[in-house]
Amino acid sequence: QVQVVESGGGFVQTGGSLRLSCVVSGKLLGITLMGWYRQAPGQQRELVATMTSGGVTEYGDGVKGRFTISRDNAKRTSDLQMNSLRPEDTAVYYCVAFRGAAYWGQGTQVTVSS
């Protein structure tokens, strides 16, 4: 059974930083894409950042220049460094791993106060 587990969420003031981490366990090798999405109350889940196994990244428009994704293919981990946080970044952040199908974590709450 594949498990995707996020950690590192929390409460931060505007302008602060947080680092999220994700680890994949179980029988899932050769992950083609790992990434992060977020969902705020009453809104659709949206792209934050993804990275292919070859290191190609994609960022959502609202986080470019502030967030940085990284991953370790061998360890099956991904981190999301979030700087200059804004209240509109408040959401549940989900890690996802793709290999034939999408495997989602349970999410971690990030709250940014104004």
C-alpha positions as CSV (number, residue, x, y, z in Angstrom):
1,Q,0.0,0.0,0.0
2,V,1.3,3.4,-1.0
3,Q,1.3,6.2,1.6
4,V,2.0,9.8,1.0
5,V,2.6,11.8,4.2
6,E,3.0,15.6,4.5
7,S,4.5,17.5,7.5
8,G,5.6,21.0,8.3
9,G,2.4,23.0,8.2
10,G,1.5,25.5,10.8
11,F,0.7,29.1,11.7
12,V,2.9,32.0,10.5
13,Q,2.6,35.7,10.2
14,T,2.6,37.6,6.9
15,G,6.0,37.7,5.4
16,G,7.1,34.6,7.2
17,S,8.4,31.2,6.0
18,L,7.5,27.6,6.3
19,R,8.9,24.4,4.9
20,L,6.7,21.5,4.0
21,S,8.0,18.0,3.6
22,C,6.5,14.9,1.9
23,V,7.6,11.3,2.0
24,V,6.3,8.4,-0.1
25,S,6.3,4.8,1.3
26,G,5.2,1.5,0.1
27,K,5.4,-0.1,-3.3
28,L,5.7,2.8,-5.6
29,L,9.0,3.2,-7.6
30,G,9.9,5.3,-10.5
31,I,7.7,8.2,-9.5
32,T,7.5,10.4,-12.6
33,L,6.1,13.5,-10.9
34,M,5.9,14.8,-7.4
35,G,4.3,18.0,-6.3
36,W,2.1,20.1,-4.2
37,Y,-1.4,21.4,-4.5
38,R,-3.5,23.5,-2.2
39,Q,-7.1,24.0,-1.4
40,A,-8.6,26.9,0.5
41,P,-12.1,26.8,1.9
42,G,-14.7,27.1,-0.7
43,Q,-12.2,26.9,-3.6
44,Q,-11.0,24.3,-6.0
45,R,-7.7,22.5,-5.5
46,E,-5.0,24.4,-7.3
47,L,-1.4,23.8,-8.4
48,V,1.4,25.0,-6.2
49,A,4.4,23.3,-7.7
50,T,5.5,20.1,-9.3
51,M,8.8,18.6,-10.3
52,T,9.5,15.7,-12.7
53,S,12.1,13.0,-12.0
54,G,14.4,14.9,-14.3
55,G,14.1,18.1,-12.4
56,V,11.7,20.1,-14.6
57,T,9.5,22.3,-12.4
58,E,6.2,24.0,-12.8
59,Y,4.8,26.6,-10.4
60,G,1.4,28.1,-9.9
61,D,1.1,31.8,-10.9
62,G,0.5,32.9,-7.4
63,V,3.6,31.4,-5.9
64,K,6.3,32.0,-8.5
65,G,9.4,33.7,-7.0
66,R,8.3,32.9,-3.5
67,F,8.0,29.1,-3.3
68,T,10.7,26.5,-4.2
69,I,10.1,22.8,-4.7
70,S,12.8,20.2,-4.4
71,R,12.8,16.4,-4.4
72,D,15.0,13.5,-3.8
73,N,14.2,10.7,-6.2
74,A,16.1,8.0,-4.3
75,K,14.4,8.9,-1.0
76,R,11.0,9.6,-2.6
77,T,10.7,12.8,-0.8
78,S,9.7,16.4,-1.8
79,D,10.1,19.6,0.1
80,L,8.3,22.9,-0.5
81,Q,10.1,26.0,0.8
82,M,7.6,28.8,1.2
83,N,8.8,32.4,1.7
84,S,7.1,35.8,1.9
85,L,3.9,34.1,2.9
86,R,0.7,36.0,2.4
87,P,-2.8,35.5,3.9
88,E,-4.0,34.3,0.6
89,D,-1.6,31.3,0.9
90,T,-3.7,30.0,3.7
91,A,-4.9,26.5,2.7
92,V,-4.6,22.8,3.1
93,Y,-1.5,21.8,1.2
94,Y,-1.4,18.3,-0.4
95,C,1.5,16.4,-1.6
96,V,1.0,14.1,-4.7
97,A,3.1,11.5,-6.4
98,F,2.3,10.3,-9.9
99,R,3.2,6.9,-11.3
100,G,0.4,5.6,-13.5
101,A,-2.0,7.1,-11.0
102,A,-2.1,9.9,-8.5
103,Y,-1.3,9.2,-4.9
104,W,-2.4,12.0,-2.5
105,G,-1.5,12.7,1.0
106,Q,-4.0,13.7,3.7
107,G,-2.9,17.4,3.6
108,T,-1.3,19.8,6.1
109,Q,-2.8,23.1,7.1
110,V,-1.0,26.3,6.5
111,T,-2.4,29.5,8.0
112,V,-0.9,32.9,7.4
113,S,-2.2,35.7,9.6
114,S,-2.4,39.3,8.4
